[in-house]
Amino acid sequence: MTKIVKLFCAAALALATFTVNAGGYQIGETVKSFTLKNVNGKMVSLDDYKKSKGVMVIFTCNHCPFSKMYEQRIIDLHKTYTAKGYDVVAINSNDPKVVPEDSYDKMVDLARKKKYPFPYLYDETQDIARAFGATRTPHVFILANEGNNFVIKYIGAIDNNAEDAKAADKKYVNESVNELLAGKEVTTKQTKAIGCSIKWKVQE
C-alpha cells in the first residue's frame, strides 16, 4: 500500500471516531423510495426491487482509495447474494465540481471498465445521501423487504480490513445478509464506515 493511501486510512479512521451515522435513517426505520439515473442512462427506483428479499445500498465513488480497494468485494457481494434475493445498488453522491473524477461520464467509464453487474446510480442533488445519513465511501445500508417496506437492518462498513480482503475476519455485510436470509436478527447492526468523506456541494 502506498504512503498516500496509508495517510488516507489514518485520516479516515480518525474522522470516523466522531460519528457512526450522522443523521438520516436509523436501524429499524423504513426507507422512502427514490429514483436515480443509472450509468446506462435509465432510471432506477427502489420500488423496482419489491420482489427482492432486500437491497444492499452502497454509497461509493470513483476516486476514493477505499472505494477502489472495495470494488471487487462489492462485485462479489452482488455475485454471492443477488441469486439469493439480496441485490446491490451502488450510489455516487459526490459533487463532480469538487472531484471531477466522480462525474457521471466518469461513472459510466468506470462501470464499463469494471463490468459492474449492478446499478451504479448518480445522486446529483445529494438528497439521497442526506436522507440515508451517508458520510463515507464506501458506506453500506442493508434494507430488508418487509411487506413491501424496505427496513434498515445494518449500517456501516463492508468488513474490518480495507487493505486486505483476505485478512478481514469480520465480514459485516456478509454476516448480516446471511442472518437475514436465515430469518435471524442481525447481530452487529451498526459499525463505523471507514473511507473518504462524501464531497458535498459548496454552498454559494
CORJOVEN-V893883 format. One line per field, one symbol per residue. ss: DSSP state (@ for helix, = for strand, . for the rest). phi: phi as a letter, one per 20 degrees, with the letter a starting at -180 (. if undefined). psi: psi as a letter, one per 30 degrees, with the letter a starting at -180 (. if undefined). A space follows every 50 residues. Layout:
BEGIN
ss = ???
phi = ???
psi = ???
END
This chain:
BEGIN
ss = ..@@@@@@@@@@@@@@.............==...====....===@@@@. ...======.....@@@@@@@@@@@@@@@@@@@@.=======.......@ @@.@@@@@@@@@@@....====....@@@@@@...==.========..== ======........@@@....@@@@@@@@@@........=.....==... ....
phi = .ffffffgffffffffffbebfmmfdgneeeffbcceefeneecdfffdf eefrceecebaeefgffffegfffffffffdffeoddececddffffecg fdfffffgfffffelgecfcedefemffffffnfcccebdceddedmmde dfdbcqefbdbffbffefdcegfgfffffffemdfffdebcefdrfffef fffe
psi = kleeeeeeeeeeeeeffelejjaaklkflkkkllklklfgflkkleffgf flflkjkjkaaefkeeeefgeeeeeeeeeefefffjlkjkkjgkjffejf fgleeeeeeeeeefhkglkjkjiefgeeeeefgkfljlkkjkkkjjhgkj kkfkkbleagjeejeffkgjieeeeeeeeefgglkkejfklkkkalkkjl kkk.
END
